[in-house]
């Protein structure tokens, strides 16, 4: 990622573009509708700010500099453990309230977020799950 964008404003450039996707069937591949952006935090979690709710409950994050979109996207749950917990974050004054609403996996060339609940457009944080002891 280059740091040339937004250097005068002090704003960080997004690391990801967030898309709602759905299968069109046949050779056309999936249809991507851009719905937001994602930022990587220092602790390895990813913040997603989105403006639309995906009807499928799935959000795909592609790298901002990724030139081509995947022609095949997994629509199911991988058999391995999720790489992230998907949490909705609501801000109230100086407090924030986190509710786990799904999970996310690193896939081949993208991140796949599967939401169990449809929430209004808001801030979503993908946090690394706590290790079970």
C-alpha positions as CSV (number, residue, x, y, z in Angstrom):
1,X,0.0,0.0,0.0
2,X,1.3,3.5,-0.8
3,X,0.9,6.4,1.5
4,X,0.4,9.0,-1.2
5,X,-3.3,9.3,-0.9
6,X,-4.8,11.8,1.6
7,X,-1.4,13.0,2.9
8,X,-2.6,16.6,3.3
9,X,-5.7,15.7,5.3
10,X,-4.0,13.2,7.7
11,X,-6.7,10.6,6.8
12,X,-5.6,7.0,6.3
13,X,-6.3,5.4,3.0
14,X,-8.5,2.3,3.1
15,X,-6.7,-1.1,2.8
16,X,-9.8,-2.9,1.4
17,X,-12.9,-2.2,-0.6
18,X,-16.1,-4.0,0.7
19,X,-18.5,-5.6,-1.7
20,X,-21.8,-7.3,-1.5
21,X,-21.8,-10.2,-4.0
22,X,-24.2,-12.6,-5.5
23,X,-23.9,-15.4,-8.0
24,X,-25.1,-14.8,-11.5
25,X,-24.6,-18.4,-12.5
26,X,-22.9,-19.5,-15.7
27,X,-19.7,-18.1,-17.0
28,X,-20.5,-14.5,-15.9
29,X,-19.1,-15.1,-12.4
30,X,-20.2,-13.2,-9.3
31,X,-21.7,-9.7,-9.4
32,X,-19.9,-7.2,-7.1
33,X,-21.6,-4.2,-5.7
34,X,-19.3,-1.9,-3.7
35,X,-20.8,-1.0,-0.3
36,X,-17.9,0.3,1.8
37,X,-14.3,0.2,2.8
38,X,-12.0,-1.6,5.3
39,X,-9.0,-0.5,7.4
40,X,-6.4,-2.7,9.1
41,X,-5.7,-1.8,12.7
42,X,-2.3,-2.2,14.5
43,X,-3.6,-5.2,16.5
44,X,-4.4,-7.1,13.3
45,X,-8.2,-6.6,13.4
46,X,-10.0,-5.0,10.5
47,X,-12.6,-2.2,10.6
48,X,-15.3,-2.2,7.9
49,X,-17.5,0.8,7.3
50,X,-20.4,0.0,5.0
51,X,-23.4,2.0,3.6
52,X,-25.6,-0.9,2.4
53,X,-26.8,-4.2,3.8
54,X,-25.9,-7.3,1.6
55,X,-29.0,-9.3,1.0
56,X,-26.9,-12.5,1.0
57,X,-25.4,-11.7,4.4
58,X,-22.0,-12.0,2.9
59,X,-19.4,-9.2,2.5
60,X,-16.2,-9.7,0.6
61,X,-13.2,-7.5,1.2
62,X,-10.7,-7.1,-1.6
63,X,-7.3,-5.4,-1.3
64,X,-7.5,-1.7,-2.5
65,X,-4.7,-2.3,-5.0
66,X,-6.1,-5.7,-6.2
67,X,-6.5,-5.3,-9.9
68,X,-8.9,-8.2,-10.6
69,X,-11.8,-9.5,-8.7
70,X,-12.0,-13.2,-8.1
71,X,-14.0,-15.1,-10.7
72,X,-15.1,-17.7,-8.2
73,X,-16.1,-16.8,-4.6
74,X,-17.0,-19.3,-1.8
75,X,-20.6,-19.0,-0.7
76,X,-20.5,-21.5,2.1
77,X,-18.7,-21.9,5.4
78,X,-15.2,-23.3,5.0
79,X,-14.6,-26.4,7.1
80,X,-11.8,-24.7,9.2
81,X,-12.2,-22.4,12.1
82,X,-12.9,-18.7,11.3
83,X,-10.0,-16.3,11.3
84,X,-12.1,-13.5,12.7
85,X,-15.2,-12.8,14.7
86,X,-17.4,-10.2,13.0
87,X,-18.6,-7.7,15.6
88,X,-21.0,-4.8,15.3
89,X,-19.8,-1.8,17.2
90,X,-22.2,0.8,18.5
91,X,-20.8,4.0,20.0
92,X,-22.6,5.8,22.8
93,X,-20.7,8.8,24.2
94,X,-17.4,7.5,25.5
95,X,-18.6,3.9,25.6
96,X,-18.8,1.3,22.8
97,X,-20.9,-1.8,22.7
98,X,-19.7,-4.8,20.8
99,X,-22.1,-7.6,19.6
100,X,-20.8,-10.6,17.7
101,X,-22.9,-11.1,14.6
102,X,-20.8,-13.4,12.4
103,X,-17.4,-14.7,11.4
104,X,-14.8,-14.2,8.7
105,X,-12.2,-16.2,6.8
106,X,-9.1,-15.3,4.8
107,X,-9.7,-17.0,1.4
108,X,-7.5,-17.2,-1.7
109,X,-7.1,-13.5,-2.5
110,X,-9.9,-12.0,-0.4
111,X,-11.7,-12.0,3.0
112,X,-15.1,-13.5,3.3
113,X,-17.5,-12.2,6.0
114,X,-20.6,-14.2,6.8
115,X,-23.2,-12.3,8.9
116,X,-25.7,-14.2,11.0
117,X,-27.7,-11.0,11.6
118,X,-28.6,-8.2,9.3
119,X,-27.7,-4.9,10.9
120,X,-28.2,-1.4,9.7
121,X,-25.3,0.1,7.9
122,X,-22.7,0.7,10.6
123,X,-19.2,-0.1,11.7
124,X,-18.2,-3.8,11.7
125,X,-14.9,-4.9,13.3
126,X,-13.2,-8.2,12.5
127,X,-11.4,-9.2,15.6
128,X,-9.0,-12.1,16.1
129,X,-10.9,-14.7,18.2
130,X,-9.7,-15.2,21.8
131,X,-7.7,-18.4,22.2
132,X,-9.6,-21.0,24.3
133,X,-7.6,-22.1,27.3
